[in-house]
Amino acid sequence: MGVSNIEWTDKSWNPVVGCEKVSPGCARCYAERMAGRIAAAAKAAGRDSPYLKVVDRKGRWNGRAQLAGKELATPLRWKKPCRVFVCSMSDLFHEDVSWEFLDCVFAVMGLSARHTFQVLTKRPDRMRAYLSEAGLLPRLYNAAQAALDNVDGFAFHGRAWDTAHANTFRLRGPWPLPNVWLGVSVENNDHRWRIEELLQAPAGVRFLSYEPALGPLDLTEVGPVCWDVLRGWKPAHGEYPEGCNTERLSWVIAGCESGPGAHPMDLNWVRCVRDQCARAGVPFFLKQCLDERGRKVSLPLLDGARHDSYPES
């Protein structure tokens, strides 16, 4: 774990590794290629590695996720505040991840209030179910106390932790955790349902990753009721209609597919989303595109301007 090459974050943290492909945006998964290399290197060196359990003989995802409990405490060791991409090598809300393990992950994020955690998923229905479950807050508080008290079973492996972190843990105060950003990946209009699920999950900051951009994306109509998920919809007079979502996105990331055989990204798709964000005053971040030779360009210019804005945290 450590410094990340992903343009919109500082570090990655992987308490879970391994995944299963669920939509076209998974077809050329960079994490799968990396996991295959890590597993091959570990096997050649005779080392044990959780990656050996999540790829097949050809280095592809086998559909399983593996808990990497030894990594749970990693953010507590980072003293300098940073942005942390959670589970860059998996999906935190994969079906193999138990509610109990999620409690531990969210407890660590609550204890590490100096960091900003960026959680991105293609399983927002499971994320919403977990975060909306009755009794969640007492469970998280107990998991945090277990971490601070070094209780066996929290997977902190016998190391004592600084109880001063308890003063930064506010689960009995603001909820949702303000330093945890929740996001969904949406590659085209066919997968906008993920945004609908995200908007129903409790979160301080909600964001969208339009990456890889595989088709047009319209952010003005999502779900059974038409609303603008960027602006938030407000009636001129009276109450909100029943069933109308009043939440909004706070950040949008866009980027192309990369790797061998990557599909091209139409810049007009990106311009459309950028312009929707501009009209709504929502920060927009263009992560990458392909040049005329098919090579990845990080933080490219679009119409002569670089787009690398972040939401207010």
TACOR-V450435 format. One record per backbone hydrogen bond with DSSP energy under -0.5 kcal/mol. CO is the residue of the C=O (numbers start at 1). NH is the residue of the N-H. If there is no record, write none. Layout:
co->CO nh->NH
co->CO nh->NH
This chain:
co->2 nh->12
co->6 nh->9
co->10 nh->4
co->11 nh->85
co->12 nh->2
co->13 nh->87
co->15 nh->68
co->17 nh->66
co->18 nh->91
co->19 nh->63
co->23 nh->26
co->24 nh->27
co->26 nh->29
co->29 nh->33
co->30 nh->34
co->31 nh->35
co->32 nh->36
co->33 nh->37
co->34 nh->38
co->35 nh->39
co->36 nh->40
co->37 nh->41
co->38 nh->42
co->39 nh->43
co->40 nh->44
co->41 nh->45
co->42 nh->46
co->42 nh->47
co->43 nh->46
co->49 nh->52
co->50 nh->53
co->51 nh->54
co->51 nh->55
co->54 nh->62
co->56 nh->59
co->60 nh->56
co->66 nh->17
co->67 nh->69
co->68 nh->71
co->69 nh->72
co->71 nh->74
co->73 nh->76
co->73 nh->77
co->74 nh->77
co->74 nh->78
co->75 nh->78
co->77 nh->79
co->82 nh->116
co->83 nh->10
co->83 nh->11
co->84 nh->86
co->84 nh->118
co->85 nh->13
co->85 nh->87
co->85 nh->88
co->86 nh->120
co->87 nh->90
co->89 nh->18
co->91 nh->94
co->94 nh->97
co->96 nh->98
co->98 nh->102
co->99 nh->103
co->100 nh->104
co->101 nh->105
co->102 nh->106
co->103 nh->107
co->104 nh->108
co->105 nh->109
co->106 nh->110
co->107 nh->111
co->108 nh->112
co->111 nh->113
co->112 nh->115
co->115 nh->117
co->116 nh->84
co->117 nh->119
co->117 nh->181
co->118 nh->86
co->118 nh->120
co->119 nh->183
co->121 nh->185
co->123 nh->126
co->123 nh->127
co->124 nh->128
co->125 nh->129
co->126 nh->130
co->127 nh->131
co->128 nh->132
co->130 nh->133
co->133 nh->136
co->135 nh->139
co->136 nh->140
co->137 nh->141
co->138 nh->142
co->139 nh->143
co->140 nh->144
co->141 nh->145
co->142 nh->146
co->143 nh->147
co->144 nh->148
co->145 nh->149
co->146 nh->151
co->147 nh->150
co->151 nh->154
co->156 nh->159
co->161 nh->163
co->162 nh->165
co->163 nh->166
co->164 nh->167
co->165 nh->168
co->166 nh->169
co->168 nh->170
co->170 nh->173
co->177 nh->180
co->177 nh->204
co->179 nh->117
co->179 nh->181
co->180 nh->204
co->180 nh->205
co->181 nh->119
co->182 nh->207
co->183 nh->121
co->184 nh->209
co->187 nh->214
co->187 nh->215
co->188 nh->191
co->189 nh->192
co->191 nh->194
co->192 nh->195
co->192 nh->196
co->193 nh->197
co->194 nh->198
co->195 nh->199
co->196 nh->200
co->197 nh->200
co->198 nh->201
co->205 nh->182
co->206 nh->250
co->206 nh->251
co->207 nh->184
co->208 nh->210
co->208 nh->253
co->209 nh->186
co->209 nh->211
co->210 nh->255
co->212 nh->214
co->216 nh->189
co->217 nh->219
co->219 nh->229
co->227 nh->229
co->228 nh->232
co->229 nh->249
co->241 nh->244
co->245 nh->233
co->250 nh->283
co->251 nh->208
co->252 nh->285
co->253 nh->210
co->254 nh->287
co->254 nh->288
co->255 nh->213
co->259 nh->262
co->263 nh->257
co->264 nh->266
co->265 nh->267
co->266 nh->269
co->266 nh->270
co->267 nh->271
co->268 nh->272
co->269 nh->273
co->270 nh->274
co->271 nh->275
co->272 nh->276
co->273 nh->277
co->274 nh->278
co->275 nh->279
co->276 nh->280
co->277 nh->281
co->277 nh->282
co->278 nh->281
co->283 nh->252
co->284 nh->309
co->285 nh->254
co->285 nh->287
co->287 nh->299
co->288 nh->256
co->289 nh->297
co->291 nh->294
co->295 nh->291
co->297 nh->289
co->297 nh->300
co->300 nh->307
co->302 nh->305
co->305 nh->302
co->306 nh->308
co->307 nh->286
